[in-house]
Amino acid sequence: MSTNQEEKVDPRITRTKRMFREALIALLQEKADPHKVTVQGLAHRAGLNRATFYLHYRDVEDLLEQLTKEVLDELARRMRPLTENGSMKDQSPLVSFLEQIYENAALFQVLMENKEFRHRLFVMLTEIVSVRRERRKPADPAKQVPIQIIAASSLGIVSWWIEEGTPYSPAYLADQINQMYRRK
């Protein structure tokens, strides 16, 4: 008997879900309104049938919610070691955050339309700024730009970066954001 506690997922299920996710992203990029995406259109785009869709999801909204949750959970998972104990000394949390977005730019472009998604990204950016500030131990905290302002403006920069097709590398963008808030 295996001691592995993780439940093994059938690779066909993984592939099917990936196909539906990719189809959803493509349709959302075309239509921009999630309410205009139908199960029939999604199944057709994925090259699968409606019955297969309903084996995994209640409706299009359920697929979008699951996709959003998975993306945010993965982003949080990647950030956790960086924000909890600073174990990656050669890479800042902001660079890691931006790399995840860069690797999934089309998906993030679609998900950024969701208010809850944007809020969760804002919370993550707030945590990154807080950790960075704590590590730097500023001499006069009263002269620091408030963490929420830095996080909000960084989210605006990230939104622009995604909309423009990620024209800069994650490391370059992180450096530019960091330079904006350095005190002389």
C-alpha positions in Angstrom: 0.0 0.0 0.0 1.3 3.4 -0.8 2.1 5.9 1.9 1.5 8.7 -0.4 -1.4 10.7 1.1 -2.1 12.7 -2.1 -5.0 11.5 -4.1 -3.9 10.6 -7.6 -5.8 12.5 -10.3 -6.5 10.8 -13.6 -4.4 12.5 -16.2 -7.4 12.5 -18.5 -9.3 14.6 -16.0 -6.4 17.0 -15.6 -6.2 17.3 -19.4 -10.0 17.8 -19.8 -10.0 20.6 -17.1 -7.0 22.3 -18.8 -8.8 22.2 -22.1 -11.9 23.9 -20.6 -9.8 26.5 -18.8 -7.9 27.3 -22.0 -11.2 27.6 -23.9 -12.6 29.8 -21.3 -9.6 32.1 -21.3 -9.8 32.3 -25.2 -13.5 33.1 -25.1 -13.1 35.7 -22.4 -10.4 37.4 -24.4 -12.7 37.6 -27.4 -16.0 38.5 -25.6 -14.6 40.2 -22.4 -18.0 39.5 -20.7 -18.1 36.3 -18.8 -22.0 36.3 -18.9 -21.8 35.9 -22.7 -19.8 32.7 -22.6 -22.1 29.7 -22.9 -21.4 26.0 -21.9 -22.1 25.0 -25.5 -19.6 27.6 -26.8 -17.1 26.6 -24.2 -17.5 22.9 -25.0 -17.2 23.6 -28.7 -14.0 25.7 -28.3 -12.5 23.0 -26.1 -13.4 20.3 -28.6 -15.3 18.4 -25.9 -19.0 17.9 -25.2 -21.4 19.6 -22.8 -21.8 16.4 -20.8 -18.1 16.3 -20.1 -18.3 19.9 -19.0 -21.0 19.1 -16.5 -19.0 16.2 -15.1 -16.6 18.8 -13.7 -18.5 22.1 -13.3 -22.0 23.3 -12.5 -21.9 26.2 -15.0 -19.5 28.7 -16.6 -19.4 30.8 -13.4 -18.3 27.7 -11.4 -15.4 27.1 -13.9 -14.4 30.8 -13.6 -14.5 30.6 -9.8 -12.4 27.5 -9.7 -9.9 28.9 -12.1 -9.6 32.1 -10.1 -9.2 30.2 -6.8 -6.5 28.0 -8.3 -4.6 31.0 -9.7 -4.7 32.9 -6.5 -3.9 29.8 -4.4 -0.8 29.1 -6.6 0.3 32.7 -6.3 -0.1 32.6 -2.5 1.7 29.3 -2.4 4.7 30.8 -4.3 4.7 33.9 -2.1 4.4 32.1 1.3 8.1 31.1 1.7 9.2 34.6 0.6 6.9 36.5 3.0 7.0 34.2 6.0 10.7 33.7 6.5 12.5 35.4 3.6 14.1 32.1 2.6 14.9 33.3 -1.0 17.6 35.9 -0.4 18.5 36.3 -4.1 14.9 36.9 -5.2 12.5 39.5 -3.9 8.9 38.6 -3.2 7.9 41.2 -5.8 9.9 39.5 -8.5 8.4 36.1 -7.7 5.0 37.7 -7.7 5.6 39.3 -11.1 7.1 36.1 -12.6 3.9 34.2 -11.8 1.8 36.9 -13.5 4.3 36.9 -16.5 4.0 33.2 -16.9 0.2 33.4 -17.0 -0.3 36.8 -18.6 -3.3 35.9 -20.8 -5.1 34.4 -17.8 -4.3 37.4 -15.6 -5.5 39.8 -18.2 -8.9 38.1 -18.2 -9.0 37.8 -14.4 -8.1 41.4 -13.7 -11.6 42.3 -14.8 -12.9 40.7 -11.6 -13.1 43.0 -8.6 -12.6 40.3 -6.0 -9.5 39.0 -7.9 -8.0 42.5 -8.0 -8.7 42.9 -4.3 -6.9 39.7 -3.5 -3.9 40.8 -5.6 -3.9 44.1 -3.7 -3.8 42.2 -0.4 -0.9 40.1 -1.6 1.0 43.3 -2.7 0.3 44.9 0.7 1.9 41.8 2.3 4.9 42.1 0.0 5.4 45.8 0.8 5.0 45.1 4.5 7.6 42.3 4.5 10.0 44.5 2.5 9.6 47.4 4.8 10.1 45.2 7.9 13.3 43.8 6.4 14.7 47.3 5.6 13.8 48.7 9.0 13.4 52.4 8.0 15.0 55.0 10.2 11.9 57.2 10.4 8.7 55.2 9.7 6.7 58.4 9.8 8.3 59.6 6.6 7.5 56.4 4.7 4.8 56.3 2.0 1.9 54.3 3.4 1.9 50.7 2.5 -1.6 50.8 1.0 -0.5 53.6 -1.4 2.5 51.6 -2.5 0.4 48.5 -3.0 -2.4 50.3 -4.9 0.0 52.1 -7.2 1.9 48.8 -7.8 -1.3 47.1 -8.7 -2.0 49.9 -11.2 1.5 49.4 -12.7 0.9 45.6 -12.8 -2.5 46.2 -14.5 -0.9 48.4 -17.1 2.0 45.9 -17.6 -0.5 43.1 -18.3 -2.7 45.2 -20.6 0.4 46.2 -22.7 1.4 42.6 -23.1 4.1 42.4 -20.4 6.7 44.5 -22.4 9.3 44.3 -19.5 10.7 41.4 -17.6 9.4 40.8 -14.1 12.9 41.7 -12.6 13.0 45.0 -14.5 9.5 45.9 -13.5 10.1 45.0 -9.9 13.3 47.2 -9.9 11.3 50.1 -11.4 8.6 49.8 -8.7 11.3 49.6 -6.0 13.1 52.7 -7.3 9.9 54.7 -7.1 9.7 54.2 -3.4 13.4 54.5 -2.4 14.2 57.4 -0.1 17.4 59.2 -0.7 
